[in-house]
Amino acid sequence: MESISLSGTTFALQPELVGLVLQDDSIDDIIFPSGGGFFGVGVSVTNRVIRSDLDSSVIFAPRIVPFLNNTGANFLIDRVVMDGYTDFLLDVNYRTDGLGDRGPTAAGRSADGNELSFDFLFPLAISNLFPNPQEQSYFFSIKSDANAYVNTGSMRIFGRHLDYPDETFELNYSGLAVPAIGGISAIAEPEGVIYLAFIVSLVASSRARRKKLISQFSD
């Protein structure tokens, strides 16, 4: 698996990312460091799907939103792995013009195309000073060439805890939206669809280079 560097993107740089929100829910998981007790770390994943106004393609925009750390030290998220993308063409980045504090620095794709990985060179820190605001990720931007989706994907989030230096922690999520042939249509506008309304003030920037399609990774 090879990887590409990510620097973030915006609506202004990629107008094809503007569209309707077809789905916007969340999936939660809580883990407990070895030793148990009442200590736990909780992370929510926003499961958002957008239909592009320009070409009706499906854009997947998950986001990591921690909601709990009542352990004795910070929890650090280093890596995210998603499954269920098969052989669809993908243009992958993260969005700097929406909610969040930090984006991944690199992305990779498995040889069979099914698995995507995102690495945080500077990890997401979930403070133990709950209920203070926790560090959150930007929305991921996974634009596919599909025009439908299904909620059969999965995600794994890998992190570490400063009190347990020899242990790697894994949070697991199922029911993540992924591209499909057939399934939930992105062409017919579903009832109750919400227009993507959070367009923030855009800052002028130098011409950004487009990211390579993840499908161009070589073995």
N, C-alpha and C positions, 0 to 999 in steps of 0.2 A: 504494500500500500504506500503510495506516494502522497505528498501533501502540498497544498498551496498556501501562501500567506494571505491573510485577510486584513483589510484596512477599513472596512465599513463602507456603506453606501447610503443614498438618500433618494427621496422621490425626485428631486431635481436632477440627479445624475442618471436615474433610471425611471423614467415616467411610466414604464410598463408595470411597475410595482403598485401603481395606484389602482384601487378597485374596491369591490364590495366584500365585506366580511360575511362569509358563508357560515362560519362556525367559530365560536369563541367561548370555550369552556376551560376548566382546569382539572388537573389530575394531581392528587397529593400522595406523598409517601413520607413516613417517619422511620428513622433508624435509631438504634440504641447502641452506644459503644459497649464493648465487652466490659463486664462488671455490672451491667444492668442498672438497677435502681430507677429513679424517676427521671434520669437524664435522657434527653433525646434531641435529635436534629430533624427538623421538618422542612421539606422543600416542595413547593407547588410548581407544576409545569403548565403554563398557558398553552392551550391547544387551539391555535388560531389558523383558519384557512381563508384565503382571499382569492377572488376571481379578478384577473387583470381586465381593466377596461379596454386595453388596447388589443389584446389577442385572445381573451377568454381562457387563457391558461390558468392553472391552479398554482398558487403560491402558498407555501407552508411557513408559518411564522411562530414557532414555539418560543417560549421565554421562560427563564428560570427565576422563580420568585420565592426565596426563603421566607419562612414564617415562624420558625422556632429554633432557638439554640439555648437550652438551659443547662448545658454542660459547663465545665470549668474553664474552657478556653475556646478560641476561635475554631471554626470548622472551615476548611479550605477546599473549594471545588476546582479540580484540575482538568477534568475531561468529561465530555458528553458523547455517547454513542447511540445512534438511532438506526433501527432496522425496518425494512419494508419498502425500499425504494427500487427494487428489481433493476431493470435496465432503462429506466426513463432518463432522458437528458435533463441535467440539472445545472442551474446557474446559482452558485452558493455564495453568500456573504452574510453580513448582519447590518441592521439598520441603526444609524446614529441619530436619526431625527425623530425617534419615538422615546418611549419610556426606557429606563434602565441606566446602569452605571458603567458597565464594562462589556466588551465583546470578545469573542474568541480570537486568537491570533493566527490560527491555522486550521485548515479543514482537509480531510482525506476521504477516500472512497475505496471500498474493498474491490478486489478483482472482479467479482461477480456483480458488482454494482448495487448490491442490496444494502450495504452498511455504510453509513456516513459517520465520521468522527470529527469532533471539534475540540481543540485543545486551547486552554487558557494559560499562556505563558505567565501572566500575572493572575493568580487564582482569584476566584470570587470568594470573599471573606464573609462568613456568616458570624457576626459578633455574638459573644455570649452575654452581651448586655441587653438581652430581651426585656422589654418590648421596643427598644430603640430601632430605627429603620435599619434593615439589613441590606447588604450590597446585592443588587439584582443584575441580571444580564440584560443587554439589549435584545430586541426581537431578532431572532435568526431570520434570514431571508433565503428560502429554498424555492426557487422558481423552476417549475417542471414544464415539460411539454405535454403533460396530460390535461384533459379537460373534465376529469372526474376524480373523486377520491373515496377512500374507505377508511374507517377507524380501526384498522387492524395492525398498525405499527406499534413499535415498542421503543423505549428509551432507557438507557442506563446512565446514571450520573455517578462519577467516581470522585471521591474526596478523601481527605485525611484530617485527622484531629491532632492538635498539638500535644494533647495528653497521652496519645497512643501512637507514637512515631513509627511503630513496626506494623501497623494495621492499615489496610486500605478498605474504605467503606464504600458500599454500593447501594444507591437508591434505584428502585425499579418501577417502571411505569408501563402500562399497557393501554390500548385503546387510542393510540396516537394516530392522527390523520396522516395518510400517505397517498401518493398518486396511484391511480388505477385506471384500467380500461373498463368502463361501466362503473357501477356503484352509484355514489351520490353525484348527480350531474352538476357541473359548474356552468352549463350553458343556460338551462332553464332557471330563471331567478326564483329561488325558494321563498315561500311565504315568510314574512317577518325579517327579511334580510336587512342588515344594518349597513348603511354607507360608511365607508372608512373615513371617519371625521377628524382624526387627530393629525392634521397637517400643521406642523409647527413652522415658525418663521425659518426661512431657508437662508443660509449664509453663503455668500458668493465664494467660490473656490476655484482653484485651477482645474483644468480639464483632468478628469479622473480616468485612469485606465480601467477598462472593463476586465473583470475577472474571467479567467479561462473556465470553460465548462468542466465541471468535475468529471464528466464522462470522458475527458481527454487524458485522464491519468493513465499512465502506463504501469504495467506490473512492476 
